[in-house]
């Protein structure tokens, strides 16, 4: 199940739906647009040995929901389909990256980038 990303003022809000709220141990994550350093639509690997699960659920090839520790720091995943994920890199946040499964990753990335550009003007 894909989550939803929306812009609320100067914040980016990640909404987690359905059973994923339980599996990820989160319902929403709110990030100030000014803390986003980049947005990527590149396919994401399952990275079985790249991150260590801290809180959440992980079944390789099926689901990766929750907080994971990587070499770069904490990451948050809401992922069922790696090819449908948008990756948001962050500064000044607990998470260094949020990898989020959405229905249309290109439209989500454009929405985020447009909101960042608008907030900087």
N, C-alpha and C positions, 0 to 999 in steps of 0.2 A: 504494500500500500504506500503510495506516495504521500509525502507531507505537503504542506503549503507554505510558500514564502510570500510575505507581504511587506509593504513599506508603511510604517506608522509614524508620521512626522519625520524626524531625523533618525529613525531607528529602523533596522531590518529585523523582522520578526519571523522566526522559524516556528511553524505550528506542526506538532506531531499528532497524528490522528489514530483512532482505533486502538488495537491491541499494542501498537508500537509505543504508545504512552507508557505502558507497563514494562515492555521489554527494554525501552531506552531509559526508564526511570526519570523521564522528563515529559512535560507537556508543551512547553514553549521555551525558546531561547531568544532573548532580545539583545541586539548588538547595535551600538551607535554607528551610523554610517561612516563617521570619521575614523573609526577603528579598523575599517576594511582596507587592506593593502592590495588585494587582487581578487579576481573572480575567474575561475577556470571551468571549462566544459569538457576538458580532457577525460577520457575514460579512466576510471579508478580501478585499481587491482584489489583483490580481496586481501592481499598482504598478510597472509596467515602468520608469518613470522616477523612482520614489519612493526606490528604494534602489539602491546599487551593490554588485554581488557582490564579496566579498572572497575567499571560498573555498567551493567547492561547485559546484552545477549549477543552471542556470536556463534553462528553455524556456517562454516565456510561454504560458499556457493549458494547460500539460502538467505541469510540475514546477518546484518552487522548493525546493531543498534546500541547506542550508549557512548560512554567515555572510554577512550583508549589512550595509552601512553606510547608515544613514538620517540625516536631519537631527538626530534625537534620540540617535544613537549606534549601537552594534552591535545587530543583531537576528539571531536564529537562526530559520530556516524549515525545516519538514519538511512540505511542502504539495503535495498533488496535487488536492484538492478544497476550494477556499476556503470553501465552505458547511459543511464538516465540521471546521473548525479551532477550537481554543480558543487564546486569546491570553493569555499570562501576562506581566504587567508586573512589573519587578524594580527593586530598589535594591541597592546594594553588590555588584553583579555586573558581569562584563565585558559581558554582554548586557543591554540595556534591556528587550527583549521577546523572548519565545519564542512563535512561532506554530507550532502542532503539530496535524497532521491525526489525528483519532481516529475510531473507529466511532460513538461517541455523545458529541457535544460537551457536551450538557446534563448527562449523568451525570458526565463528567469534571470539569466546572466545579463541580458539587455536591460531588464527592469532594474536590477541592482546597480549596474553601471550608470544608467540614466539618472537614478536617484542620487548616486554619489556626485555626479557632475552637477546636478541641480543644487545640491546642498553646498557645494564649494563656490558657487557663484553668488 
